[in-house]
């Protein structure tokens, strides 16, 4: 009669291998190196029987049921352990496949610092600095080495996070340093933008901000439709060009306490083009006539027209509109007077007894161009703040201008300077549109121009070369 332990063991064999019930005792080979387990007494009995057999005793004891059961139990327990280990390994692999792979940490030597490993939240050693981190996480904190010489100082290690998919070795700042790479799973490469962890705000949570009063009527609607259809190509260019000048214009308006939406006056006036001219001889991005330009400090002569200078004309436009607002107290009337002149608006207000732009427009008091001027600005403002909503997508915005200033003497030609700097003459002319002849006249002592960033030293060399040539010419 079999013991309960043997019965349970045979059942486990049947469930794991499916064939233990059909196993024959003669097929079981004795293990070469057995260990002590739950069937220890039976296994020891079998071992004793084997010794008797080798001494010439009865052979029947070599195949006793106790011996067979002992060796079968040892094999079964080994199989059970193997199955459990396989199941445990499979579960760990499945869990690892769903986890976010960590970044690979590379430790490199830094000849100028030592590193101390401290636990986050613990007090660092004297002279070290550490910031807050996850509890229990260890970080490497650099600190100046206390050693007198570099030869005595140990080689510290500084952690660097890299992606193993793009790098096979460490990054060493010291050629003598050894680099230790801790391998990890490569980061997942996304083909599209993953929005699972992104919270996209709905329209009510992202309101558009307008700093000018917004009126939407039939006139404004008609101009919105015009910019979407017949004027679409031109308006698209205006939008793309606007990014080149908006940062500076918005800064000037904000510094003066003016609504930043007044930038759309420049969009309607010139499409943000510094070289624009009108049949009325208005020039520049803000379309100043000569008299108004001179009144607000801009120079206009044979070789120089500062109405084309974005910075000087913007400052003048901001000052002009500020004065107009003091005069009328209405931004719509400011825009109307910017278009037709403050004198004409004053006469119309006095004649019709109204300072409401829309009322003056309905009465037919305003010229046709001025009547459409404010609706154009409002339509441009609505579209520019949400271009995609009105069908303007995939816009190729221009980069903001980047430059610095340098003083050059009279006689400097932009084309020659551009060749010396290694840039195109057109680019240098775009930075200095006020130089309408392309050079500073020789009779002028000097002029400040805009040059590409980082070119100051080269421009200084060019100026020295001009001075040397002028002196040599005078000596000859």
HELIX and SHEET records of a PDB file:
HELIX    1   1 UNK A    4  UNK A   17  1                                  14    
HELIX    2   2 UNK A   20  UNK A   22  5                                   3    
HELIX    3   3 UNK A   25  UNK A   27  5                                   3    
HELIX    4   4 UNK A   40  UNK A   54  1                                  15    
HELIX    5   5 UNK A   59  UNK A   63  5                                   5    
HELIX    6   6 UNK A   65  UNK A   98  1                                  34    
HELIX    7   7 UNK A  203  UNK A  205  5                                   3    
HELIX    8   8 UNK A  218  UNK A  228  1                                  11    
HELIX    9   9 UNK A  232  UNK A  255  1                                  24    
HELIX   10  10 UNK A  260  UNK A  262  5                                   3    
HELIX   11  11 UNK A  263  UNK A  270  1                                   8    
HELIX   12  12 UNK A  290  UNK A  295  1                                   6    
HELIX   13  13 UNK A  306  UNK A  308  5                                   3    
HELIX   14  14 UNK A  310  UNK A  328  1                                  19    
HELIX   15  15 UNK A  331  UNK A  340  1                                  10    
HELIX   16  16 UNK A  342  UNK A  352  1                                  11    
HELIX   17  17 UNK A  357  UNK A  362  1                                   6    
HELIX   18  18 UNK A  368  UNK A  385  1                                  18    
HELIX   19  19 UNK A  387  UNK A  390  5                                   4    
HELIX   20  20 UNK A  414  UNK A  421  1                                   8    
HELIX   21  21 UNK A  425  UNK A  431  1                                   7    
HELIX   22  22 UNK A  456  UNK A  475  1                                  20    
SHEET    1   A 3 UNK A 156  UNK A 162  0                                        
SHEET    2   A 3 UNK A 104  UNK A 110 -1                                        
SHEET    3   A 3 UNK A 180  UNK A 182 -1                                        
SHEET    1   B 2 UNK A 114  UNK A 119  0                                        
SHEET    2   B 2 UNK A 138  UNK A 143 -1                                        
SHEET    1   C 2 UNK A 403  UNK A 409  0                                        
SHEET    2   C 2 UNK A 446  UNK A 452 -1                                        
END                                                                             
